[in-house]
Amino acid sequence: MSRISARSEQTQSPFTYTELINHALSEAALAPTVFDALDICGAVMVQLVELCRQAEVRYV
């Protein structure tokens, strides 16, 4: 099932924010060390910030 955005200016992303976070948490839970888990969580935070910045630029 594909998602249809309510606004035409919204672009379709392969993951919703929740799916991106859930995937990262699953990967972090299976990481071999706590440091690897932190790296995974940090990387997804950077991705979320970039997605938010892109969204902000589109609506300004």
Secondary structure, DSSP 4 states (H G I P E B T S, - for coil): -----SSTTPPP-SS-HHHHHHHHHHHHHT-SSHHHHHHHHHHHHHHHHHHHHHHHHHH-
